[in-house]
Amino acid sequence: MNARTLLGYALGPIGGAAVGIVSLPLISWYYPAEDIGRTVLLQTVASLMLTLAGLGLDQSYVREYHAAADKAALLKAILSLPLLITLIVCGGLAWQRTAWPSEIILAISDGTLGLLCLMFLAGTVFSRYLLLILRMQDKAFAFSLGQLSPKVLILVLVLVYVAAGLPTGTFTLILAYVLAQAVTIVVLLWQTRRELKAAAAAPFSTQQLKESLRYGVPLALGGLAYWGFTSIDRFLLKELAGLSELGIYSMAVSFGAAALIVQNIFSVIWAPMVFRWVNENTHLDKIGGIAATMADLVAALICIVGIFSPLVTWVLPEKYAPVQFILLSSMLFPLLYTLTEVTGIGINVSRKTWLVTVFSLTALLVNAALLYVLAPALGAKGAAISTAVAFWVFSVLKSEASARLWLPLPRAGIYGTVSACLAVCLAYTYSGNSSNYYIFALLWLAALTALYRKHRAAIGSLAAKVKGRLKK
């Protein structure tokens, strides 16, 4: 993968983080925390819809694409069932009781809001597969713009609301999300029109669908369990501490999602690249070193964000002050997920994907138990601590299984680094305050210095390469 393609894939996550830095504070000043919590619940349910309707076929598309002789027929087999399920579910709910999705997701009985929720759920599934077409064709810039455009459009719409003096409530915020998604889908349809036309004309292969389901359904079951343990915090926090605490927690998670820059770039590139390595039986000796380096990168990012965490209090209203301390624990989810993309890839290569379901269910139980204990007393802080511990359990289980099934990894060093990160993040979330912040800051500076010394040669080499390219 050349530098231009890599830059293209980086555009979406980096641009999304930049837009988030502007949009999140803006929304927090004009919308109540309860509405922010509602939008997070809507996005969480949309993720569930994608898992249930997709049946893991999106992952099958990634797995089978390079080996497929007829890519149009593969797309038709992959796309048909998720779209059919989505239309039946959303259409059926709209026909029977339009307000029901709004009652369940937003805690507001409103038919119009319910219809908007259904449109958002259906759009999430459709846009996922359209983006996947661009991804597998290595159309990096188009793929990233498809990820970035909804975030930009939401920001633009909120600015229009504020400038025009329109009401800033649940309806206008949900409407902004739906309109942004609709515009993005129209653009994606135009970009993928040739592939969709070819797929429509291609023969439908029942055998291809069966083979794809055989690979994808276990992943979907694992994805469902994974969704449970990464989403239960939202629902239980809403029930145990209220929508206001959920709004504060969601704001911390949203800021922590800046770590998705690393996750999204790496996840998009990593799995297809490793499967190519496996097919060609090359570069497999590099995976252990990549895993160890990724663990150190996770530690470095946590240290950097921890040092600058007080900055969030400058841009958010006073009611969001706890976000400074919740932020680090919230970041562990995307960072550890990125790490397990490397350390856990052996499960996918060996096709033992049912293990992901077992590990996700284990982490779900850990998360639920901790939430019931911590959320009533600590609110958003308790939810952040619970989810961080649960994801640490998941990452260790997945990494260990992968190493035993496929390639051995330098697990002692990786586990030690990750456990140290967890301990510091939990301590900062639970007991951090403006008085002891400087103690944590000194600890993070010391860790950064040690990491720099460890990787000084690699950093110098990378800097020299970048400098050389800039001179050309």
N, C-alpha and C positions, 0 to 999 in steps of 0.2 A: 504494500500500500504506500503510494507516494505522498509527499508532504501536502500537495494540493488536496488530495482526497481526505487526508487526516484533518486538514483545516476545515474542509467542508463539513465533516461530521462534528467537529468541535463547535461550529457556528451555532447550532441549535441550543445545546446546553449552556454555552457561555452567554449567548444572547438572551436566553430565557432567564438566566440568573441576573443579568443586568436589568432586564425589564422588571423582574421581581423586586429588585432593590428599590425601584421607583414606585411600582404599583402597590406593594404591600403596605408601606407607610401611608400612601394616599388613601387606600381603602380603609385602613384602621382609623383615620381621622374622620371619615365621613359615614362609615357604616358601623353599627354596633357589633360587639364581639359575637353576639348570638348569630348574626347573619353570616359572619365569617365562618362560624362553626357549621352553619347549614350548608354552605357551599362545599366545605370539606366533606361533609356526609354525602352530598350528592356525588362528588368525585369518587368517594369510596365505594358507593353502590355501583357506579359506572364501571369501576374496576372489577367488581363481582360479576356484573353482566358480561363483561368481556371474557372472563374466565369460564362462566357457565355456557355462554353461547358459542365461544370459540372452540371448546373441546380440545384445546391444545393443538389445533390445526395450524395456528400461526407458527408454532415451534416446528411442526412437521415440514412446513414450507421452507423454513431456514435449513432444516436438516437435509431435505431431498432436492433442493433447488439445483445445486451444482451437478448432481448426478442425473437429473431428469433429462430424458431425450426430447420430450415435448413439454416445454415449460408452460405453454398456454393451457394444455390439458391439465397439468398439475394445478395451475391457478384456479381453473374452473372447479376441480374436485375439492380444493381447499376452501374456496370462497362460498360455495353454494349452501352448505349446511349451516354455517354461522349466520348468514344473512337470513335464511329461512326461519331459523329459531328466533332471531331478533324480531323479525316482522310479526311472527305469531305471538310472541310474548307481549311486545309493546302494543301491537294492534289490538290484541285481546283485552289488555288492561284499559286501553283508551275506549274500547267499545262497552265494557262492562261498568267501570267506575273510574272516571278520569281523575277524581280528587284523591283516590287512594294512594298513589305514589307520593303526593305532597304531604299527606297525613303521616305516612311512615317515615319518609326521609327528612322532611322539613318541619314536622310537628305543626303544620298549618293545613286546615281543610280548605282547599281552594282548587277548583277544577282547572283554571288556567295555569296555575303553578304546576299542577299534576301533569298537564299536557306538555309543558316545557321540560319537566323532568324526564318524561318518556322520550322526547325528542333528543335530549342530551344523551340518554342511555344508548339509543339507537345510533346516534352519530359517533359515539365513542367506538363502537364495534366497527362501523364502516370505515372510519378514518384510520383505524389500526391496520387494516388490510391494504388500504391504498398506500399508506406509508411504507408498508412492508415490500410492496412492489418496487418502489424507488430504492429502498435499502438494498435489496438483493441485486439490483442492477448497478450498484455502486454510484448512483446519482446523489452524491453526498450533499451538495448544496441544496438541491430540491428537497431532499429528505429533511435536512435541518430546518429549512424555511417552513416546511409543513409542520414541524414541531413548534417553531417559534411564533408563527403567525397568530394562533389563538391567543397567546399571552399578550402580544402587541395590541391586538384588536380589543381585548378586554380593557387594557389600559386606556386606549383611545375612547372607548365607549364611556368609561367612568369619568374621564375628563370632560366629555361632552355633557354628561349628566350634571356635573358640578358647574360647568360654565353656563349651562342653560337654566340652572336653578331647578332642575327636575327632582322629584322625590328620590331620596337615597334609602331605599328599603329593600326588603327581600325580593320583591318582584323585579325591580330594575337590575339588581345584581345577578339574579338567575337569568334574566333575559340577556344580559351582556354575555354570559357564558355560552348561551345557546346560539346567539347571533354570530359570535366569534367562531364557534365550531362550524356553523352552517357555511359561512364564507370560505373557511379553510377547506371544507369538503368539496365545494364547487371548484376551487382551484386544483385540488388533488385529482378530481375527475377529469379535468382537462389535461393534466400532466400525464395521466395513465390511460388516456382514451384508447391508444393503440393496443396496449396490453389487454384492456378490458374487452375491446372488440375482438381481438384474437381469441381470448378465452371463451367468449360467447359463441364463436364459430367452431371451437374445438370440440371433439367428441368427449362425452362425459364418461369417465372411467370409474366404474364401481369398485374395481379392484384397487385402483389408486387411492380411492377414498378409504377403503377398508385398511390398507396398509398404513395410511396416514393416521387414521384413528387408533390403530394398534400402537403406534408410537406416541401419539398426542394425548390420548385419554388419561394414561397414567400421569403425564405431566399436568393435565388439567386438574386431576384429583389432588396432586401435590400443590398445584397453584391455588386450589380452593382452600386447602388447609393453610397454605402460606398466607392467603388473603385473610383468613380468620385470625391468625396470630399477629398480623401487622395492622389489622383494622379493629380488632376487639377493643383496643384502647379508646377509640373514638366513641363507640356505642356505650361502653360501660362508664366512661367518664361523663358522658351526657346524663346517664341515669343516676350515677352516684354523686356527682358534683354540680351538674347543671350545664346549660348551654354556654354560660359566661366563661366557666373554666375551660370548656371545650374550645371556645374562641381563643383564649390565651394560649392554650396548648397548640392549637392549630397554627397560630402565628409563629410560635417557636419552631414547629415542624416545617413551616413554609420557609422560614429563614434558613433552617438547617438543610433544606432542600438545595441550597447552593452547592452542597456536596454532590448533588446529582450531576453536576458538570463532569466530575470524574466518573460516576457510575454510568451515565448515559453514553459518554464517548467510549468508555472501555467496553461496556456491554454490547454496543452495536458492532464493535470491531472484533471482540475477542472470540465469541462462539464460532462464527463462520471461519475465522482464521485457524482456530484449533482443529476444526473438522477437516479443513483443507490439509493441515499438517498431518493429521491422522491418515487421510486418504493417500497422501504422498509419502508417509513414513519419514518425515523430515522435521528437524528443529525440536523434537520432543524433549531433548536434553535441556532446553532453555526454560522449561516451565517452572522447575524448582526455584531457579534464580529470580524469575519474574514474580513468583509468589512471595518470596522473602522481601524483594524490593517494594512490592505493593503494601506489605504490612508496615514497613517503615514509612511509606508515603502516607498511609492512614494516620500514623502517629504524628507525623509532621503537620498534617492538615489540622488535626485536633489542637495541637499546640498553637498554631497560628491563629485559628479562630478563637481559641480561649483568650489569647492575649488581647485581641481586638473586640471581644464580646461586649464590653461596656458601650461601644458605639451604638448598639441597637437602641439604647435608652435615649439617644439624641434625636431619633427619627420617629419614635412611637409615642403615643399618649401614655400618661403616667400609669394607667391601669394595666399596661403591658410590661411593667418593670420586671416581673419574674422571668420574662423571656430571656434576659441576659444569662441566667443560670440554667434554664431548661435547654438552651440552645445546644450545648455540647452533647448531652445525652441524646437529643433528637437527631444529631448528626451521625451517631453511631450506626443507625439503620442503613442509610445509603452507603456509608463507607464500608461497613462490614459486608454488605451485599456485594459491593464491587470486589472485595477481597475473596469472597466465596465463589465468585465467577471464575477465579483462577484456581483456588484450592479445591473447589468442588466439581470441576469440569469432568473429572474421571467418572462420575456417576452417569453423566450424559453419554460419554464415549462408550462406556461399558453397557449402556442401555438398562441400567438398574434404577430407572427413574422412580419406581415405587418407593424407594427409600426416602425421597424428598417428602412424600406424603407422611411417612412415619415421623421424620424429624420435625416437620411443620406442626403436626399434631402434638408432639412433645412440647415444642416451644409454645404452642397455643395454650396448653394446660398450665405451663409455667407463668405465662403472661396473665392469664385469667386469675390464677391464685394470687399473684402479687397485686393485681389491680384491686381485687376485693379487699385486700388488707391495706394498701397504701392510698388508693384514690380518695376514699372518704376523708382521710385526715390531711393528706398533702395536696389534693386536687391535681392540677396540671403537673406539678413536680412528681407526684406519685406515678402518674401515667408515664412520664418520661423515663423514670427509673425502671418501672416494670418492663416496658418495651425494650429498653437497652439490655437488660439482663436476659430477656427471652431471646433476643436476636444473637447475643453472645453464645447462648446454648446451641442455637440452630447452626451458627457458623462453625463451632467446634465439631458438632456431630457430622455435618456435611463434609468438612475438610478431612476428618478422620476416615470416614467411609471411602471417600475418593482415593485417599492415599493407599488404603488397603486393597481397593479393587483395581487400581490402575498403576499410576506412577508414585513412588515414594517422594515425600516432600520434606524440607527442613522444618518439621512441625514444632519442635521444642522452641525454636526461636520465634516462630510465627505466633504460637499460643502465648508465649511470654509477653510479646509486644502487645498483642490484642488484650490480654488480661490487665496489663498495666494501664492501657487506655481506658478500659472499662472502669477500673477503680478510681482513676482521677476524675473521669466524667461524672460518676455517681457522687463522689465527694463534693464536687463543685455544685452539682444540682441540689443536693440535700442541705449542705451547710455553707455554701458560698454566700458572701455578702460584700458590701463595699469596703468593709474593714479588712477582711482577710483576702481580698482579691490579689493583693500584691504578693502574698505568699505563693498563690497558685501561679501568678505570672512569672515569678522567679523560677519555679519548677519547670514551667513550659520553656523558658529561655534556655535553661540548662539542657533539657532534652533536645531542643533544636540544635544546640551547639554540638552535642554528641552525634546526632544524626548527620549533621553537615560533615564532621570529621570522618565519619564512617564512609560517606559517599562522595568525598571531596573529588576524587579522580573522575568519577562518572559525571558529576555536576560540571566539572571543568571541561570535560570532553564535549558534553552537550552544549555548553555555552560557546565553545569554539566552533562547533558545527553551525549553530544559529548565527553567530557573528559572520562566519564565512558566507552563508546564504544571503545575509543582508547586504553584503558587499557586492554581490553579483548583480 
